[in-house]
Amino acid sequence: MAASSPLPVAQDLPTLRAKLQGLLRFLRQALSIANAHTVDFYTESVWTGFSKIFCETSQKLVSVEAFALAAKYYSIQNLGICTPFEQLLVALRGNKEEKTGDNVKLDEFMNLKKSHEVQAMSELISSIADYCGIKQVIDLGSGKGYLSSYLSLKYGLKVYGIDSSNTNTHGAQERNRKLKKHWKVYHTRSNLDVNDLALKMAKEKKMQDQVKNKADIEGVCNNSPANQEMMSTSDFLPDFSSSVISNIRKQMENLHVHSHREENLCFENAFSLIDLPINAIEPTSSSQILKRKMSEANRERRKTTSKSNESNIYSPLTSFITADSELHDIIKDLEDCLMVGLHTCGDLAPNTLRIFTSNSEIKGVCSVGCCYHLLSEEFENTHKECTQEKWGFPMCHYLKEERWSCGRNARMSACLALERVAVGQGLPTESLFYRAVLQDIIKDCYGITKCDRYVGKIYSKSSSFLDYVRKSLKKLGLDESKLPEKMIMDYYEKYKPRMNELEAFNMLKVVLAPCIETLILLDRLCYLKEQEDTAWSALVKLFDPVKSPRCYAVIALKQQQ
């Protein structure tokens, strides 16, 4: 590794397995709540099954408070398995100063959630790259290319963004073109702001000196405009090189331009905007030397800019990635690199970790997964024949030995956002209620207990429950004309007093969600700990969970040869 600073101490594999065992004991009882589908809440009388939870004899819930406390205990934060983000950044940087780069407002061209994610993750990735002495990054599931573009433009990294969608790849190319244009405009605007500031301050200083020195000037020389201008300008020039520059520095700091080299160049450019009269200063004066230095600095700046544009390349590529994908077939100039993924869906997250462990060129990985419901589970449908060899869950030896399965509904529950609900961004109770009542209508009136088709987002397009039912039946291909309006509304009136049961049930699922997510992430971390060439691995909370609920990154670095 390029740096020698020790990374934060992370919990070892035996400790993580012990925590995993305790979590499994809790989930063996609680998982049935997460696997109960809200759609079937009324048709299968779900609430009566859970109104008394976890009695020793009946194994049903007795105390909601005890359940909530147990769920909290087995969440990631309380288990103490996370490495603090700031602590990791400090260790990665060692004694080096923080790399600030350019403070571009990302929310000008991406939403607040995405800009929050991109800034935090790119800062971590660039720190890992510096720590490992690496310039190449592979972004799996790069999507619209926001992270890839930012890593290349701000941190000068050579990034390959790989996405399975050709539409996303072409969109990312166009978006990157616009981002580069934005970046160029930003730099131009920043420099102009500083230059305008210098010019304005110079003029103000000149006027002050003219007033201040008027009496003295009148006393030692005649009042001709040329002589007055010459005297005031030559008097002004020494002050500009000290006090005015000092003031500009302060203004530059307020503008968040921190690079010392960039500051000096901006000051030199500021001098070039001051239009001094030809006869104001002798040809051998320091201004000629200053202008010559400025010209040389500008030439060097152009050279540097040209070089940086060659190194910070973002290349969007289209390819469907599996655990067995050969990166050399996709990236011809593959070298020592980092593999990253921001909200990689389903199996792509675990496959990212598998590719990391099987490719010697990949020295580090930083993966934030999402869409747990799209994970493939090895032991979910054991009665079905399947030729699949590598599954999304489980990954680690312990859970494979346990033949552990969560189930799709439980994995769907793991995507619920407890933190958002806690701050008032609650669940869509009414839309869930509509769907549960609709299911009872479908069962009673059409004799269908299970339906493979999804209703989708009809609730937001409906003016009432009646309208919702009509549109939903039509979408499902069922004859909605056979149901009179009164019959539909009778179902609504029947279940409306029990809407609070549905809301309470969903809150139990929300409280349980962090535990299921903990299980999935612990599985991935244990898998990395089991690999012989993994030098260091940890879970890190990267994002604010209210802004971005899937906020945990799985990070690992390899042993150096």
C-alpha atoms as one frame of an Amber mdcrd trajectory, in Angstrom:
protein
   0.000   0.000   0.000   1.143   3.533  -0.715   0.471   4.654   2.865   1.640
   3.085   6.104  -0.990   4.382   8.519  -2.801   1.609  10.404  -6.472   1.254
   9.565  -9.091   1.143  12.344  -9.360  -2.157  14.172 -12.380  -4.097  12.877
 -14.058  -7.050  14.577 -12.660 -10.449  13.655 -14.537 -13.393  12.160 -15.203
 -15.329  15.432 -16.699 -12.196  17.025 -18.908 -11.557  14.000 -20.090 -15.185
  13.964 -21.070 -14.956  17.623 -23.162 -11.869  16.871 -24.637 -13.647  13.871
 -25.723 -16.569  16.045 -27.558 -14.259  18.454 -29.278 -12.492  15.555 -30.441
 -15.817  14.116 -31.977 -16.843  17.443 -34.110 -13.697  17.378 -35.025 -13.959
  13.701 -36.121 -17.592  13.972 -39.097 -16.286  15.943 -39.555 -12.885  14.337
 -39.073 -13.686  10.661 -42.647 -14.883  10.245 -43.808 -11.278  10.762 -41.573
 -10.022   7.962 -42.664 -12.830   5.658 -46.380 -12.146   6.085 -47.521 -10.142
   3.062 -49.524  -6.969   3.604 -51.667  -7.852   0.572 -52.934 -10.939   2.432
 -53.499  -9.108   5.712 -57.315  -9.512   5.683 -57.679 -12.592   3.504 -55.424
 -14.669   5.763 -56.331 -12.993   9.101 -52.707 -12.049   9.690 -53.343  -9.849
  12.730 -54.934 -12.604  14.835 -51.783 -14.647  14.371 -49.560 -11.875  15.720
 -51.717 -10.108  18.267 -49.952 -12.185  20.939 -46.306 -12.511  19.985 -43.640
 -14.822  21.401 -45.371 -16.463  24.346 -43.213 -19.378  25.522 -45.914 -21.914
  24.802 -47.642 -20.380  21.772 -44.534 -18.603  20.370 -46.691 -15.503  19.816
 -45.930 -11.893  20.658 -46.699 -10.881  24.223 -45.023  -7.472  24.496 -44.662
  -5.075  21.590 -42.168  -3.064  23.647 -39.989  -6.122  24.266 -40.117  -6.944
  20.557 -39.049  -3.416  19.579 -36.186  -3.442  22.103 -34.962  -6.817  20.858
 -35.092  -5.604  17.252 -33.120  -2.503  18.204 -30.529  -4.610  20.014 -29.849
  -6.682  16.883 -29.486  -3.715  14.532 -26.120  -2.835  12.974 -25.534   0.242
  15.109 -26.182  -1.514  18.428 -24.150  -4.600  17.592 -21.087  -2.386  17.270
 -19.957  -3.890  13.981 -19.581  -0.562  12.112 -16.352   1.341  11.626 -16.934
   5.114  11.929 -16.676   6.888   8.574 -14.602   9.841   9.810 -12.234   7.554
  11.700 -11.597   5.560   8.527 -10.990   8.712   6.463  -8.422   9.987   8.979
  -6.592   6.637   8.922  -6.594   6.461   5.114  -5.196   9.970   4.762  -2.501
   9.515   7.375  -0.520  12.725   7.744  -1.562  14.033   4.341  -3.795  17.061
   4.134  -7.406  16.570   3.200  -7.914  16.609  -0.559 -10.592  19.237  -1.026
 -10.728  19.462  -4.802 -13.397  21.726  -6.279 -16.467  22.605  -4.272 -18.998
  22.274  -7.077 -22.644  22.305  -6.031 -23.761  18.856  -7.131 -27.417  19.586
  -6.494 -27.328  21.861  -9.536 -27.382  18.795 -11.783 -28.533  15.897  -9.586
 -31.135  15.559  -6.847 -30.275  16.086  -3.179 -30.280  12.362  -2.364 -27.879
  11.516  -5.180 -25.564  14.469  -4.526 -25.370  13.464  -0.842 -24.436   9.904
  -1.822 -21.949  10.849  -4.538 -20.043  13.344  -2.393 -19.647  10.978   0.572
 -18.768   7.900  -1.464 -16.384   9.681  -3.841 -14.506  11.149  -0.880 -14.043
   7.661   0.561 -13.081   6.084  -2.773 -10.491   8.765  -3.548  -8.985   8.283
  -0.064  -8.773   4.512  -0.567  -7.228   5.035  -4.018  -4.564   7.333  -2.551
  -3.923   4.904   0.295  -3.392   2.042  -2.160  -1.575   4.116  -4.770  -4.224
   3.362  -7.407  -5.608   5.519 -10.230  -8.085   3.125 -11.893 -11.637   2.549
 -10.619 -14.312   0.167 -11.905 -17.860   1.272 -11.086 -20.267  -1.668 -11.391
 -23.920  -0.887 -12.021 -22.868   2.672 -12.820 -26.343   3.618 -14.057 -26.507
   7.284 -15.029 -22.808   7.721 -14.319 -23.015  10.351 -11.591 -20.451   8.713
  -9.310 -18.123   7.781 -12.175 -18.177  11.286 -13.647 -17.531  12.900 -10.290
 -14.624  10.573  -9.465 -12.953  11.323 -12.792 -13.536  15.088 -12.866 -12.964
  16.003  -9.240 -10.339  13.447  -8.174  -8.576  12.780 -11.481  -9.266   9.037
 -11.433  -9.559   6.852 -14.518 -13.014   5.320 -14.185 -14.756   2.570 -16.109
 -18.495   2.630 -15.498 -20.104  -0.705 -16.377 -23.875  -1.061 -16.650 -26.051
  -3.763 -18.185 -28.361  -1.211 -19.815 -27.253   0.225 -23.145 -29.702   3.076
 -22.568 -27.991   3.914 -19.276 -24.563   3.809 -20.938 -25.534   6.207 -23.724
 -27.326   8.432 -21.215 -24.226   8.434 -18.991 -22.037   9.513 -21.913 -24.310
  12.447 -22.685 -24.634  13.338 -19.014 -20.861  13.236 -18.596 -20.470  15.585
 -21.570 -22.842  18.065 -19.932 -21.105  17.647 -16.577 -17.719  18.423 -18.140
 -19.239  21.536 -19.672 -20.670  22.492 -16.269 -17.275  21.861 -14.696 -15.542
  24.105 -17.236 -18.091  26.866 -16.738 -17.715  26.541 -12.969 -13.939  26.989
 -13.170 -14.292  29.965 -15.517 -16.887  31.548 -13.237 -14.749  30.972 -10.131
 -11.690  32.576 -11.731 -13.726  35.493 -13.028 -15.184  36.039  -9.561 -11.693
  36.279  -8.113 -10.409  38.470 -10.939 -13.401  40.810 -10.653 -12.786  40.995
  -6.948  -9.150  41.925  -7.477 -10.017  44.578 -10.029 -12.711  46.063  -7.819
 -10.390  46.171  -4.816  -7.633  47.678  -6.932  -9.900  50.479  -8.124 -11.115
  51.138  -4.601  -7.543  51.264  -3.338  -6.580  53.591  -6.164  -9.384  56.004
  -5.310  -8.449  55.936  -1.646  -4.819  56.690  -2.454  -5.808  59.482  -4.785
  -7.797  61.147  -2.018  -5.176  60.440   0.599  -2.216  61.637  -1.426  -3.882
  64.576  -3.185  -2.436  67.186  -0.870   1.051  65.669  -0.965   1.000  65.323
  -4.733  -0.051  68.936  -5.174   2.847  69.973  -2.946   5.680  68.229  -4.834
   4.554  68.280  -8.464   2.255  70.009 -10.862  -1.397  69.131 -11.268  -1.244
  67.624 -14.732  -3.469  64.555 -15.129  -0.623  62.418 -16.459   1.712  63.127
 -13.560  -1.066  62.669 -11.022  -2.009  59.319 -12.502   1.629  58.220 -12.653
   2.239  59.108  -9.013  -0.917  57.523  -7.686  -0.348  54.341  -9.677   3.240
  53.853  -8.606   2.243  54.546  -5.019  -0.580  52.063  -5.314   1.450  49.180
  -6.790   3.479  48.248  -3.677   0.328  48.230  -1.547  -1.409  45.965  -4.034
   1.287  43.345  -3.699   0.790  43.107   0.064  -2.436  44.266   1.692  -4.701
  43.766  -1.327  -3.395  40.259  -1.971  -3.937  39.483   1.688  -7.545  40.580
   1.369  -8.000  38.515  -1.790  -6.677  35.492   0.039  -9.370  35.948   2.666
 -12.023  36.295  -0.027 -10.649  33.205  -1.781 -10.998  31.240   1.426 -14.605
  32.402   1.655 -15.085  31.128  -1.894 -13.753  27.729  -0.692 -10.804  27.718
  -3.130  -8.214  25.930  -1.042  -5.462  24.782  -3.396  -2.353  26.878  -2.715
  -1.173  26.558  -6.298  -4.525  27.558  -7.705  -4.624  30.556  -5.384  -1.288
  31.876  -6.661  -2.340  31.468 -10.265  -5.604  33.287  -9.599  -3.658  36.163
  -8.014  -1.385  36.359 -11.051  -4.394  36.443 -13.355  -5.837  39.190 -11.196
  -2.729  41.327 -11.880  -3.172  40.889 -15.624  -6.587  42.584 -15.446  -5.121
  45.840 -14.056  -4.683  48.152 -17.045  -1.721  50.381 -16.155  -0.828  53.310
 -18.447   2.256  52.688 -20.577   4.071  55.721 -19.184   3.173  55.013 -15.585
   6.129  52.787 -14.781   9.662  52.541 -16.096  10.275  49.680 -18.591  12.737
  48.098 -16.168  10.217  48.070 -13.319   9.092  44.959 -11.459   5.788  44.874
 -13.371   7.531  43.531 -16.486   9.090  40.747 -14.478   5.701  40.095 -12.921
   3.988  39.931 -16.336   6.719  37.618 -17.653   6.230  35.309 -14.668   2.481
  35.437 -15.177   2.868  34.430 -18.809   5.104  31.511 -17.858   2.666  30.431
 -15.120  -0.253  30.565 -17.533   1.638  28.385 -20.012   2.409  25.884 -17.275
  -1.224  25.960 -16.169  -2.393  25.133 -19.685   0.048  22.225 -19.802  -1.172
  20.916 -16.433  -4.809  21.247 -17.450  -4.124  19.375 -20.665  -2.404  16.552
 -18.786  -5.159  16.285 -16.175  -7.781  16.050 -18.910  -5.932  13.031 -20.268
  -5.721  11.257 -16.910  -9.204  11.837 -15.501 -11.115   9.738 -18.017 -14.587
   8.272 -17.547 -15.500   5.480 -19.951 -19.089   4.110 -19.826 -19.317   0.475
 -20.941 -22.276  -1.866 -21.470 -21.969  -5.385 -20.076 -24.023  -7.741 -17.931
 -21.879  -8.601 -14.928 -22.005 -11.962 -13.165 -19.749 -13.512 -10.547 -17.814
 -15.207 -13.369 -17.380 -12.165 -15.624 -13.873 -11.807 -17.060 -12.862  -8.193
 -16.586  -9.974  -8.486 -19.080 -12.554  -9.142 -21.801 -14.398  -5.941 -20.884
 -11.503  -3.627 -19.953  -8.470  -4.036 -22.190  -6.101  -1.904 -20.109  -7.056
  -3.409 -16.742  -4.501  -2.606 -14.060  -4.392  -2.473 -10.277  -7.737  -0.925
  -9.419 -10.616  -0.462  -7.003 -14.054  -1.940  -7.608 -17.001   0.112  -6.395
 -20.770   0.048  -6.597 -23.298   2.617  -5.429 -26.679   0.945  -4.788 -26.035
  -2.145  -6.869 -29.287  -4.070  -7.188 -29.911  -7.625  -6.036 -27.171 -10.122
  -6.869 -24.837  -7.497  -8.336 -23.722  -6.488  -4.820 -22.602  -9.990  -3.729
 -21.171 -10.635  -7.205 -19.082  -7.472  -6.825 -17.502  -9.025  -3.726 -16.918
 -12.335  -5.521 -15.213 -10.586  -8.448 -13.048  -8.702  -5.947 -11.868 -11.931
  -4.311 -11.186 -13.728  -7.612  -9.246 -11.022  -9.496  -5.690 -10.202  -8.461
  -5.810  -6.756 -10.092  -8.625  -5.580  -7.808  -6.938  -4.317  -4.661  -9.978
  -2.918  -2.901 -13.770  -2.911  -2.959 -16.424  -0.486  -1.723 -19.965  -1.721
  -2.281 -23.316  -0.266  -1.220 -26.108  -2.677  -2.110 -29.848  -2.212  -2.448
 -32.991  -4.022  -3.634 -32.616  -6.948  -1.247 -35.869  -8.434  -2.554 -34.091
  -9.121  -5.870 -31.436 -11.322  -4.230 -31.422 -14.970  -5.233 -31.548 -17.316
  -2.221 -29.978 -20.734  -2.330 -32.265 -22.339   0.258 -35.528 -20.492  -0.426
 -37.029 -23.067  -2.818 -35.066 -26.224  -2.170 -37.799 -28.365  -3.745 -37.242
 -26.739  -7.129 -34.468 -27.938  -9.387 -31.963 -25.202 -10.234 -28.608 -25.224
 -11.997 -27.474 -21.931 -10.449 -24.153 -22.299  -8.644 -23.561 -18.878  -7.082
 -26.335 -17.240  -5.144 -26.897 -13.778  -3.782 -27.620 -15.119  -0.290 -26.103
 -16.632   1.763 -22.428 -16.083   1.021 -20.569 -17.003   4.226 -19.823 -20.559
   5.380 -21.811 -20.321   8.620 -25.123 -19.376   7.007 -24.581 -21.948   4.263
 -24.082 -24.628   6.910 -27.282 -23.416   8.599 -29.037 -23.532   5.200 -30.543
 -20.212   6.193 -33.287 -18.628   4.157 -35.017 -15.266   4.657 -37.768 -15.410
   2.032 -38.729 -12.756  -0.516 -41.220 -10.916   1.704 -38.654 -10.653   4.496
 -36.053  -9.333   2.064 -38.638  -6.859   0.833 -39.216  -5.804   4.450 -35.479
  -5.202   4.833 -35.845  -2.343   2.332 -38.235  -0.441   4.645 -36.789   2.813
   6.019 -37.122   2.939   9.811 -35.304   6.282  10.097 -37.635   7.937   7.608
 -40.698   6.632   9.402 -39.234   7.880  12.687 -39.044  11.470  11.373 -42.594
  11.446  10.087 -42.091  10.177   6.546 -44.534   7.383   7.261 -45.725   4.386
   5.332 -48.441   4.821   2.684 -51.062   3.274   4.976 -54.102   4.109   2.866
 -52.670   2.674  -0.359 -51.656  -0.512   1.507 -55.142  -0.672   2.989 -56.736
  -0.308  -0.460 -54.591  -3.149  -1.805 -55.394  -5.484   1.102 -59.152  -4.909
   0.751 -58.884  -5.387  -3.027 -57.286  -8.777  -2.398 -60.280  -9.848  -0.337
 -62.617  -8.740  -3.146 -60.586 -10.733  -5.691 -60.643 -13.804  -3.483 -64.398
 -13.661  -2.718 -65.722 -12.520  -6.104 -63.309 -14.145  -8.553 -62.057 -17.152
  -6.579 -58.412 -16.160  -7.013 -56.226 -16.643  -3.951 -52.869 -15.915  -5.594
 -52.310 -13.523  -8.465 -49.059 -13.366 -10.452 -49.804  -9.921 -11.852 -49.108
  -6.723  -9.937 -51.477  -3.808  -9.588 -48.664  -1.264  -9.653 -48.995   2.447
  -8.872 -52.708   2.792  -9.466 -53.411   4.368  -6.072 -51.766   7.664  -7.041
 -53.923   7.814 -10.162 -57.207   7.048  -8.390 -59.720   9.551  -7.047 -61.394
   7.160  -4.573 -61.472   3.565  -3.354 -64.137   2.784  -5.922 -62.016   4.225
  -8.713 -59.005   2.303  -7.414 -60.844  -1.030  -7.482 -62.233  -0.451 -10.985
 -58.838   0.456 -12.435 -57.065  -2.376 -10.619 -59.501  -5.047 -11.790 -59.178
  -3.810 -15.334 -55.375  -3.958 -15.165 -55.544  -7.499 -13.761 -57.743  -8.568
 -16.658 -60.822  -9.175 -14.488 -64.339  -8.169 -15.452 -65.052  -5.193 -13.216
 -68.588  -4.732 -14.568 -69.832  -7.726 -12.586 -69.284  -5.851  -9.320 -71.884
  -3.169  -8.481 -70.717  -0.024  -6.736 -72.519  -0.902  -3.513 -70.738  -4.243
  -3.217 -67.342  -2.612  -3.597 -68.130   0.046  -0.999 -69.471  -2.574   1.408
 -66.001  -4.120   1.506 -64.513  -0.712   2.197 -66.912  -0.049   5.088 -66.328
  -3.524   6.479 -62.552  -3.132   6.811 -62.194   0.605   7.417 -62.494   0.228
  11.242 -59.611  -2.276  11.086 -57.190  -0.040   9.177 -55.324   0.604  12.440
 -54.507  -3.126  12.650 -52.842  -2.955   9.246 -50.882   0.126  10.261 -49.713
  -1.531  13.503 -48.679  -4.659  11.612 -46.635  -2.646   9.123 -44.928  -0.818
  11.967 -43.800  -4.187  13.347 -42.282  -4.925   9.936 -40.563  -1.525   9.871
 -39.052  -2.133  13.327 -37.808  -5.532  12.176 -36.330  -4.251   8.889 -32.874
  -3.243  10.283 -32.385  -6.749  11.709 -32.886  -8.397   8.326 -30.602  -5.877
   6.665 -28.031  -6.579   9.389 -28.200 -10.289   8.572 -27.591  -9.671   4.858
 -24.697  -7.296   5.466 -23.121  -9.494   8.152 -23.245 -12.375   5.674 -21.245
 -10.326   3.167 -18.740  -9.110   5.747 -18.151 -12.618   7.084 -17.605 -13.835
   3.516 -14.828 -11.262   3.066 -13.288 -12.184   6.437 -13.131 -15.800   5.268
 -10.916 -14.932   2.272  -7.208 -15.502   2.879  -5.987 -12.474   0.931  -8.324
  -9.988   2.629  -6.098  -7.728   4.707  -8.860  -5.538   6.138 -12.649  -5.391
   5.839 -15.451  -3.522   7.568 -18.958  -2.103   7.406 -19.124   1.689   7.232
 -22.178   3.932   7.496 -21.649   6.347   4.604 -24.929   8.209   4.283 -27.612
   9.875   6.333 -30.282   7.112   6.477 -33.105   9.660   6.240 -31.727  10.901
   2.929 -30.536   7.492   1.741 -31.892   4.461   3.652 -29.446   1.980   2.110
 -26.527   3.722   3.768 -23.998   0.962   4.598 -20.874   0.206   2.575 -19.026
  -3.113   2.648 -15.329  -2.286   2.272 -12.295  -4.545   1.916  -8.619  -4.237
   1.005  -6.317  -7.046  -0.072  -2.975  -8.146   1.238  -0.171  -6.429  -0.682
   2.255  -8.669  -2.521
